[in-house]
Amino acid sequence: MIIPPFLAIFNKKTGSNSEFKKNTLQHLDILYNFALRMTGNENEAGKLIFETFRRAIRFFNMLDEETDYKTWLFRVIKNAYEDLYGKLPDKKGLENDENLYEEIKEPDIDHLHLDKTAYKDIPKTEIVKAIASLPEDLKTVIVLSDIEDFTKEKTVDFTDSPLSVVKSRLYKARKMLFKKLYDDVKVKEIITDLEIQSFIKNLISDKLTQEPTPEHIRKKIAKWIK
């Protein structure tokens, strides 16, 4: 069997591949779900996962035993995403571009009351599409916070942004996502801005459960490090 160049390092240090499998494959599903929500489709998610593991394999032997492998892998996938799809906004990002967010300030949205029955018929595909269409800075924080269950502190570390910016982006992401799904929501009575935040968080939690990594992706990665 021809060994890919990026796997050659495993053949110079006995046991490296088994250590790599033990410390990284347990995080494959959560990485795949992050890739899926960021890209919006399985093909692009697979492409991002392959690139992430190619890089992880290449640099794995540079780590020490104290490494938080999940955090490290998310750093790898972030860099891979930026190289494939463009750099994520920095801590300044789009925070000063008020015009971008004017569309989420429509007053009629602030006068609705929504409960769980309001979104039971919203297709999962519409939610995935709506999240994927968000601006990169907003999409990143809502995927990390509401899908991957990152704490705000971990999201701060991932995005290299102040806590206040992370909170602001999460708030705006939920508001914008609500507007994108507005036509699919059943409405009654009154809702506050804070209820919209809770509504979107619960919608994502109920509708977007973690999906297993497709078998063809899992098999290809396993074959690389066999």
N, C-alpha and C positions, 0 to 999 in steps of 0.2 A: 504494500500500500504506500502511495506517495504521501509524505507528511507535509502538510501546509507549512510555509515558512514561519508563521506566527506560533506554530506548535513545537518548533525545534527546541525551544527552551525547556520543555518538559522532558526532553530526552537527555538533558545534561544534568538533571537532578532527580534521582530516583524518588518516587513518591509524590512529586509535585502535582501530577494530574489527579491523584486521589485526594490530596488536600484541596485542590481547586474545586473538585466536585462536591466535597463535603461542605465547603464554606460558601459556595455560590449557588449551586442548583436549588437549594432550599428557598432562594429568593426569586427564582425564575418567574413564578406566577405573578408576583406583585410587580416585577419589572415589566412583564408582558402587559398587564393591565394598565400600567402607567403609559406604556408605548401606544396601546390601543386607544386610550382616551385622548392622548396628545395628537395622534395622527388621524384618528377617526376611521381607520379601516385596517383589516387584518393584514393585507399585503404590506402596507407601509410599516405596520407594527412589527412584522416579522423581519423586515429589512433593518429596522432600528435595533431589534434584539440581537440579530446576528452581528451587527457592527459593535454593539456593546460588549458581547462576549468575545469577539475577536480582540478587542482592546484589553479586556479584563485578563484574558489568557496571556497576552503579551507582557503585562506589567505585574502579574500576580506575585512573582518571586521577589519583587521589591518591597512587599509588605512584611510587617512583623506580626507576632502573635497577638498583639494588643489591638489590632485593627478591627474597627466596627465594619464588617464586610457589607452589611446592607447599606450603610451610609456611603461607603466607598463605591459600591456598585451604582448607586443613584448619582454620584458625582460623575462616574464614567458615562452613564446613559445621558446625563445632561450635556456633557461635552459632545457626545456622538450626535445627539439631537441638534445641537447648534451647528455642527459641521454639515449635517445633512439638510437641515431646513432653515438655517439662519439663526443668528445669535439671539438668545432671549434678552429682553430689555434689562438694562442694569437698574441700580437702585433709584435712578432718576426716572427712567422709563418714560411712561407717557403721563406721569402724574400731573404735569402742568398743562396738558392739552385738554382743557375743559370741554372744548367743542365735541371731542370724541364721545364723551359720556352724556351729552345733552339729551340723547334719545332715551335714556333710562330715567329721565326726570319727569316724564309726562304725568300730570296730576291725576288722571283717571285711574292709573295703576295703583295709586295710594288709597283707593276707596273701594276695596274689594275684601271679601272674607272668604278664605279658602281652607278646606280641611282635606283629609286624606281622600275622600270621595272625588274631590275636584280633579285629581290627576290620575285616577285609576285607569283611565282609558288612553292616556298619552303613550304612544308607542315608544318602546325603548330606543328604536332606531332614530326617532326624532330627537330624543335627549342626547344621544351620542353625537348626532350631526350638529346640534345646537352648541354643545360644549366644544367640539372641534372648530367651530366657526368663531369662537371668542378671540379677541386679541390675545397675543401670546402671553403677556404679563398676567392677564386675568385668568386665562385658561390654566396656566401653570399652578397658581395658588389654589384654584378650586379643585383641580385634579388631586393635588397633594393633600389638601385639607379634607375634602368631602368624599373622596374615593379611596385614597391611600391611607387615610387616617393619620397623617402627619400632624404632630403638634405644631403650634405656631412657631415655637422655637426652632424646630427642625426645618420648617418651611423658610424661616429667616436664614438659616445656614445654607439651604439649598439655593435660594434665590440671591443670596448676598445682599439682602435688602433690610432696612430697619423694620422693627416690629410694627410701627405705625403704618408703614407702606404696605406690609403684608395684610394687615387688618383692613385697610382701605381697599386694596385690590380684591380681597375676598368678598367684601360687602358689594362692590361694584359688579363683580362677576356674577353673584347670585341675582342681583337686580337685573342685569342685562340678560341673563339666562331666562329669568321669568318673562321678560318682554318677548324674547324669541319664541317662547312656548305659549304665549298669551292666548293665541287663537285656539289652542287645544285644551285650555283650562275651563272647567265648569265653575261659574262664578255665582256667589250669593252674598248679600249684605256687605259688611265693611271689613277691610284688612288694613293693618298698619304696616309701615316699612319694616319693622322688626319681625312681623309675622311673615312677610315675604321671605326674609332670611331663613327663618325656621322651615317654611314651606319647601323651599328649594333644597335645603339640606336633607329633609326627610324624603323628598322625591328621589334624590340621588341615592340615598341609603336603601330605599325600597326597590328601586328599579334597576340600579346598576350594581348588582352583586359581582364579586370577584369571579372572573372567568378562568377556567384552566387554560394553560398554554396549549395551543393546537399540537397534536401529536407529531406532525411533520417537523415543526420547529424544535420540539423537545428532542426528537430522534437525531436531527442534524447536529445539534449542539453536543449531544451525548456521543455521537460518532467522532466528533472533533477531539474529544478528551478521553476517548476509550483507552 
